[in-house]
Amino acid sequence: MRAYRINDYLHRMVEPAHREALIKHNEASFEAAALSEEERELIRTRDWRGLLHYGVIFFMLEKLGAVTGISNLHIYAAMRGETLEAFQRTRNAPGALYSVAGKAAGKFDRDNAEKGKE
């Protein structure tokens, strides 16, 4: 299965040292995991739809979003090709934001999150 390596890499976001490596030394982290250039680019650009099409399990997208400060709703909007605001207008709770990130992750960085809407 071609997506095993990237799914394993993203699943390891549950490990504090692995999360820190992605944030502080992402290229070294990619190299240590032997990610292909395509896999690295999918993660670098937060290409949510591309990641799914590649075979990444949805729950791994949530882990990546949580580590990089991107809410679940930003991910969903990007997967639909919409801005967060357009996506939220289709929801019953249009102002809600949530993530699988723990409380230690802090608030979402909207500027960083907007990276995922392309």
C-alpha positions as CSV (number, residue, x, y, z in Angstrom):
1,M,0.0,0.0,0.0
2,R,1.7,3.2,-1.2
3,A,0.1,5.4,1.6
4,Y,1.4,3.3,4.5
5,R,4.5,5.3,5.0
6,I,2.7,8.7,5.1
7,N,-0.1,7.4,7.3
8,D,2.4,6.0,9.7
9,Y,4.3,9.3,9.7
10,L,1.1,11.3,10.4
11,H,-0.1,8.8,13.0
12,R,3.1,9.3,15.0
13,M,1.9,12.9,15.6
14,V,0.7,11.5,19.0
15,E,4.4,11.5,20.0
16,P,5.5,14.9,21.3
17,A,9.1,14.6,19.9
18,H,7.6,13.7,16.5
19,R,5.3,16.7,16.5
20,E,8.2,18.9,17.5
21,A,10.3,17.5,14.7
22,L,7.6,18.4,12.1
23,I,7.3,21.9,13.4
24,K,11.0,22.7,13.9
25,H,12.8,20.5,11.5
26,N,10.3,19.3,9.0
27,E,12.7,18.4,6.2
28,A,14.8,16.3,8.6
29,S,11.7,14.7,9.9
30,F,10.5,13.9,6.3
31,E,14.0,12.4,5.6
32,A,14.0,10.3,8.7
33,A,10.6,8.8,7.7
34,A,11.9,8.2,4.2
35,L,8.9,10.1,2.8
36,S,8.8,10.4,-1.0
37,E,9.0,13.9,-2.5
38,E,5.3,13.7,-3.4
39,E,4.4,12.8,0.2
40,R,6.6,15.7,1.5
41,E,4.9,18.2,-0.9
42,L,1.4,17.1,0.1
43,I,2.3,17.7,3.8
44,R,4.2,21.0,3.1
45,T,1.3,22.5,1.2
46,R,-1.4,21.0,3.4
47,D,-3.1,19.7,0.2
48,W,-6.0,18.1,2.1
49,R,-7.7,16.8,-1.0
50,G,-4.4,15.5,-2.4
51,L,-3.6,13.8,0.8
52,L,-7.0,12.0,0.7
53,H,-6.6,11.0,-2.9
54,Y,-3.1,9.7,-2.2
55,G,-4.6,7.4,0.4
56,V,-4.2,9.2,3.7
57,I,-6.7,8.2,6.3
58,F,-9.0,11.1,7.3
59,F,-8.1,10.9,11.0
60,M,-4.5,11.5,10.1
61,L,-5.5,14.8,8.4
62,E,-7.0,15.8,11.7
63,K,-3.7,15.0,13.5
64,L,-1.8,17.1,11.0
65,G,-4.3,19.9,11.3
66,A,-4.1,19.8,15.1
67,V,-0.3,19.9,15.1
68,T,-0.1,22.8,12.6
69,G,-2.9,24.9,14.1
70,I,-5.5,24.2,11.4
71,S,-9.0,23.5,12.6
72,N,-11.1,20.7,11.3
73,L,-13.5,23.2,9.7
74,H,-10.7,24.8,7.8
75,I,-9.8,21.3,6.5
76,Y,-13.4,20.5,5.5
77,A,-13.7,23.9,3.7
78,A,-10.5,23.3,1.8
79,M,-11.6,19.9,0.8
80,R,-14.7,21.5,-0.7
81,G,-12.7,24.2,-2.4
82,E,-14.4,26.9,-0.2
83,T,-13.3,29.6,2.2
84,L,-14.0,28.9,5.9
85,E,-16.6,31.6,5.8
86,A,-18.4,30.1,2.8
87,F,-18.3,26.6,4.4
88,Q,-19.5,27.9,7.8
89,R,-22.6,29.4,6.1
90,T,-23.6,25.8,5.3
91,R,-23.4,24.7,8.9
92,N,-26.0,24.8,11.7
93,A,-23.4,26.4,14.0
94,P,-21.7,28.8,11.5
95,G,-19.2,30.3,14.0
96,A,-18.0,27.1,15.5
97,L,-14.3,26.0,15.2
98,Y,-12.9,22.7,16.6
99,S,-10.0,20.4,16.3
100,V,-8.6,17.2,17.8
101,A,-5.8,19.3,19.2
102,G,-5.4,19.2,23.0
103,K,-5.7,22.3,25.1
104,A,-1.9,22.7,25.1
105,A,-2.1,23.5,21.4
106,G,-3.6,26.9,22.1
107,K,-5.8,28.9,19.8
108,F,-6.0,28.4,16.1
109,D,-3.8,30.6,14.0
110,R,-6.3,31.8,11.4
111,D,-3.5,33.0,9.1
112,N,-1.8,29.6,9.3
113,A,-5.2,27.9,8.8
114,E,-5.9,29.8,5.7
115,K,-3.0,28.0,4.1
116,G,-5.2,24.9,4.0
117,K,-8.0,26.5,1.9
118,E,-6.1,26.6,-1.5
